[in-house]
Amino acid sequence: MDSNNVSNGLLIAPVQLNIYLGLFIYITGVIGSIGNIIIYKSRSLRNRACSIYLFWGSLVDLIYLNSVLLTRLLQKGFKIPIMTRYDVICKIRQFASNYGNQLTFTFLALATLDRLLLAHQSPTLRRWGNRVLLANKLVVAFSLIWLAILCHRLIWYDTINGQCAGQAGFYAYFDNIFNAVVTCLLPMVTLTVLGILIGRSVRRVVQRRRVVPTATVNESAHSDQSAIQKIDTQLTIMLFLDIFVSMISFLPYAAQLIYANITGTWPKSPSQVAWENVVSEIINLLSYIFFSGPFYVSIISLSGFRHQLLRALGLKKQQTTTYTQRGVTMGTTQNNTNNQTRFTT
């Protein structure tokens, strides 16, 4: 094909990607975020530090999908020019894009750190885990911190020449570098470090399984220990999957931003521009998996998640069971006189 002749299919591919792939990510993400909110707001989980972080993260995901991804689908998929017509929507959307990204990443990092503290060998560090009051304070503190850091987008973003973009000149350069470093590089480095630490934690769990002889402990104690070790392994798998999903979101997006900044002034053929637009749309849409995927990661990695969701929705009766949900183990026991819920971290 001549480099100057671009097929119609290639030209309309970005529109079709936003309509079909974008809608799929949006619908599954909204359903998943609502499911997570129901779980983490349930009576048995609402007072756990890890669940507090994940509840607010799920709420941010829901708002993000409806304020950032939805406006993208309307603008680029259905050609409704809401971002390029109204300055207010342009400013809010661009601010929400960075703000929601940083809050979701921060709450995931805090939940992972809380889990690491609870599993640490040092009693002093373990005491810092599962502090509900501290968790609530950190949620408020980081919400205000990121608001102060990112509010520049509410000021220096406008609809310029039919595009919602930062003001030309120094600010445009600053915003591109800031976006690549703070939005992409910082989360990748932080989550990679946390992933390494949680990997060491699961190795310690496996080693404890091998070291403790079954003959020297009674049956009840051994059963409880095995259950706790199984829970630790499941939680670690969940965190690894969460970090893997975040890498799928951040790595290609960061690479695309760097490539766009470097090659922005290079001469390109119409065919090359068309292919780059298609690849760019795929990468940008896949970046939203970070906000739509946590619910499905939990379903895959935590055996009790579906049961807890059904109970929270009132579709499943309470029964004698032991299960875990993102940092908390819950055993429900029933007798003739009362029902009690036991929590084990």
N, C-alpha and C positions, 0 to 999 in steps of 0.2 A: 504494500500500500504506500502511495506517495505520502511523504511526511507532511505535505501541506494539505492533504485531503483527509479529513477526519470523518469517520462514519457517524451516522445519526445515533446508532446504538451506543457508541462511546460517549457522545455528548449528553445523552439523556440518562446515562448510567448513574451519575451522582444523585439525580432526582429520584430515580427508582430505588436506590440504596436507602435514601432517607425515608421513603414511604414504607418500604417493606421491612428492611432490616431495622430501621429506626423504630417503627411501630412495634415490632416484636420485642425489642429491648425495652421499650417504654411500658408496654402492657405487662410483661413478665416482671419488670422492675417494680411497678406500682403494686402488683399483687404480692410480691415478695416482701416489700417494705411494710405493707399493712400486716402481713403475717408475722413479721418480726416484732412489730409494735405490739400486737396482741400478746405474743409470747412474753416479751420482756416487761410488759405492764401487768402480767398476771400476778395474783396474790403471792404465789410461792417464789417469785423472782424479783419483785420490785424493790426489795430491800438488800439486794446484793450489789456490791460495787461494780463488778464486771458487767452485770446486766444493766446498770445505770448508764455506763458508757455506751453499750451496744443499743440500748433503747434510744438514746439521743442520736446516735449514729444512724439508726434506721429512720428516725423522724427527719433528719437532715437529708437522707437519701430520697425520701418521699417528696420533700419540698424541692430538692434539686431536680428530680426527674420532671416535675410539673412546671418548674420555672425556667429550666435551662434546656433540657432535651425537648420538651414539648414546643417551646418557641422555635427551636431549631427545625423541628419537623414541619411546623407551619410555614416557616420562612423558606427553607430549602427544598422541602418535599412538596408542599401544597401551594407554594408561591404566594403566600399571604404576607405582604411586607410589613410586619408589625415592628421588627427591630430597626428597619431602615426608615421608618416613617415617623416614629415617635421617640424623641430624645429620652424621655423618662424610662420607657421600656428598654431602650438600648443601655442606659446606665445601670439599671437594676439587674438586667440580665447578665451583663459582663461582670458586675460585682458579685452576683450570686454564683457565677461560674467558679470563680476563685475561692470565694468564701465557703461554699459548700464542699468543695474539693478538700480544702485544708481542714475543715471541721471533721469530716468523715475519716480522713487519714489520722488526725489527732486522736479521735475517740477509739479507733482501732488500735493505735499504738498504746494508749493508756490501758485498754482492756488487756492487751498482751502483756504489758508491764505488770499489771495487777496479778495476772496468772503466774508470771515468773517469780514475783515476790512470794506468793503463797507456796510455791514449790521449792523455794530456796532452802539450802541447808542451814543458813544462819538464822537463829531464833530472832535476832534483832531485826533483820530484814523481813522475816515472815510477819512480824507484827505490823508492818506497813501495808500488808495486803488486806483486801476486803474492808477498807475503811469507807463506809457509806457517806459519812459527813464530808470527808476529804474528796470523795468522788464528785459529790454535788458541787463543792467549791471549785474543783478543777474544771468542771463543765462550764460553769459561769465564767471563770477566769480566762480560759482559752477562747471562749466565744467573744469576750471583750477584746482580748489581745489581737485576734485575727481581724476583728472589726476595725481596730485602729490601724493595723498594718495595711489592710486592703481597701480602705475607704477612698484611696486615690482614684479608683475606677469610677466612683460616683461623681467625681469632679471633672476628670479630664477625658472621659469618653463621650463622644457625640456621634450623631448621624452626619457623616461627611461624604459628599459626592455619592449619595446612595448607598453608603456602607456605614455600619456601626463599628467605629474604630477609635483608637486613641489619637489624641491630637498629634499632628505631625511634628517632627523635629526630635529634640532630646527625649521627650516623654515617650514617643513611640519606640525608640531604641531601648530606653530604660524598661518599658513594660515587657518587651520581648525577652530581654535578659532575665528580668524578674520572674516572668512566667516559666521560663525554662529551668531556672535554678530552684526557686521556691516551690513551684507547683509540681515539678517533675523530679528534679534531682534530690531534693531534701526528703520527700517521701520514700524514694527508692533506697537511699542510703540508710535511713532510719529503719525501714521495715526489713532490709537485708540484715542489719545488725540484730534486730529482734528475732529474726528467723534463725540466725546462727545460735543465739542464746537459748531459744526454745528447743532447738535441735539437741543441744547439750542436755537440756532438762529431760527430754524423752530418753536419751541414752542412760541417764542415771536411773530412770524408772525401770528400764529393761535390766540394768545391772542388779537392781534391788530384787527383781524377780528371781534372778539366778542365785543370788547370795543367800536369801532367806530359805532355810530348809523346811519343807512342809512337815517333817516329823516332829519338829521342836515347837510347833505352835498348835493350839487347839483348833478344832474345825471351824468354830465361829470366827475366831480372830483371823484365821487364814482366809476365810471367805470374804470378810470385810476388806482385808488387805488386797486381795485379788480384784475386788470390785473397784477399789480406789485406784489401783494401778491401771485397770482397764479404762477408767474414766480419764486419767491423766493422758493415756495414749490417744484416746478419742479427741480430747481437747487439743492436743498437740497437732494431730492430723488436721483438725478444723482450722487452726491458726496457720499451718503451712499452706492449706488450700486458700485461705483468705489472702495470704501474702503472695501466693502464686497468681491469683486473680488480679491483685493490685499491680504485679509486674506486667501482666498482659496489658493492663491499662496504661501504665506510666512509661514503660520502655519505648514502645513504638511511637507514642505521642511525643516524648522528648526528642527522639531521633527525627521525627517529622518537623518539629519546631526548629531544630538546629539546621536541618537541610533547607527549610524554607528561608531562614535568615541568611544562610551562606549563598544560596543560588537565586535570591530574589531579583538581582540585577543582571543575571546571566541571560544571554540570548537563547531562546528556545523555540522550537518549531511548534506549530499548532497541535500536531500529534503528541508531542512530548508533554505539552501543557495539559492536554485532555487526559492522558494516562496519569499524570501527576494528580490531577483533580480527583480521579477515581480512587487512587490509592489513598489520598488525603482524606476523602470521605469515609473510606473503610476504617482507617486508623482512628479518626475522630469518633466515629460511632462505636467502635470497640472500646474506646476509653470509658464509655458509660457503663460497661460491664462491672466496673468497680462499685457502682452504685446500685446495680440491679441484681448482683450475684450473691450477696451474703446469705440470703434466705435459703437458696438452693445448696450453698456450701454446707449450711447447718444440717439440712435434710440428708445430705450424702454422708457427712462425717459423724453425726450424733444420732445414735440409735433411738433415743427417747424423744427426739424433737417432734416427730409426727404425732406421737401419743399426747404430748403436752399441748400441741396446737389443737387437736381434737377436743381435749378437755377444756381448753380455754374458750373454744367455740360452743361448748355445751353439747358436742356430738358424741362424746364418749364418757361413760360413767367412771367415777373415781374407783380405782381398784388397787389391790396390794401390788406394788411394783417399786423398782428402784431405777432411777434414770438420772441423766445429767443434762444440764443445759448451760453451755458457755460459762464455765467457771464455777458451777454449783451442782452438787449432787443432792437429789431429793429422794427420800424414801418415804412412802406413804403407808402407814400401818393402820389397820382397822380392827376394832374389837366391838364387844357388845355395848359398851358404854359411851365411847367417844372416838373421834377420829383425830389423829395427831400427824403432823408433818414434821419430819426430821431432816435437818440440813447438815451435810457434811462437806467440808471444803477439801 
